């Protein structure tokens, strides 16, 4: 139902929590989710924020049952100690948290946008140099005329000899080096 608090009670995602939005109802949950239906004495958002807090998440992870499978029981959930200030104070706290989390989400979105733009810059610089009109006037040669291509070798060592190797795992799309970090340094 709308405003129920859902708590994941099993598995690696134990402790995840959310408030059911009105537009998803009616809905069902599976056996990995506990429905916490409120009786009016606590705000659903306040409860969800408290259950999601780092301290309470640590408590959940420290108190779960089962040696090999993470799980919370109905009795464990019923025995959770939850702070219960007045509803007015809960709503004030929720409003402040929502404001702060909105600011955080905007900052995260802006940072992701800037990171996407920064990741696009190397390709843009390379295109600017190698795909512009001036390149059409440059002479072209077969690579074999300009370099010596060395075959790759299988390296083995005996004793305590240190062998350094560059493998395909070392390679990336980056073909430039920061000053002082490139070959020979």
C-alpha positions, -999 to +999 in steps of 0.1 A: +000+000+000+012+036-004+036+047+023+044+012+035+081+009+043+098-020+025+128-036+040+150-062+022+155-090+047+177-115+029+208-118+007+236-094-002+212-064-004+199-069+031+188-037+048+178-018+016+148+002+024+122+024+005+088+039+009+061+026-015+050+054-038+013+058-045+018+054-083+031+018-079+001+005-060-014-020-058+017-042-058+031-073-043+065-082-028+084-114-028+098-134+002+129-112+003+110-081+014+093-073+046+063-049+045+063-025+075+028-009+077+026+021+099-001+028+125+002+066+125+027+071+153+057+074+130+063+089+096+071+065+068+098+088+054+114+093+089+114+055+095+129+048+060+156+075+066+165+060+100+166+024+087+189+036+058+213+055+081+248+042+082+246+034+119+214+014+115+227-004+084+258-015+105+234-027+132+215-047+106+246-063+092+260-071+127+227-086+140+216-108+111+209-145+116+223-174+096+258-185+092+259-187+054+228-166+044+221-131+055+186-128+069+164-108+092+135-124+110+101-109+118+110-110+155+143-092+149+125-064+129+098-061+156+125-056+182+144-028+164+147+002+187+135+032+167+136+068+179+101+083+180+101+121+184+068+139+178+053+137+143+059+174+138+096+169+147+098+138+124+083+159+095+108+187+102+137+162+101+124+146+069+120+180+052+156+189+061+169+156+049+150+158+016+163+193+010+199+182+017+196+150-004+181+171-033+213+192-032+234+161-031+216+146-061+220+178-081+257+179-073+260+142-083+243+149-116+265+179-123+296+159-115+285+130-138+278+155-166+313+171-161+329+137-160+312+127-192+324+159-208+359+153-195+359+118-208+349+131-243+378+156-245+406+132-255+386+120-285+377+155-295+414+166-293+425+136-314+397+143-340+408+179-341+443+170-351+438+139-372+405+144-389+408+180-400+414+193-435+452+199-429+458+162-425+448+157-462+479+175-472+503+154-451+523+126-468+513+091-459+536+061-457+532+025-448+539+020-411+566-006-419+586+021-437+586+044-406+591+019-377+606-014-368+579-037-356+592-061-330+576-094-324+562-101-290+581-126-269+573-150-241+594-140-211+605-165-185+629-160-156+652-181-135+658-176-099+653-142-083+654-121-116+628-094-117+610-094-150+587-065-159+562-071-187+535-050-204+504-071-211+472-063-229+457-056-194+481-027-192+469-011-224+441+014-225+427+040-249+451+065-234+481+070-256+496+100-238+516+102-206+517+130-180+551+147-178+575+126-158+553+095-160+560+082-195+585+058-209+620+063-196+610+078-163 
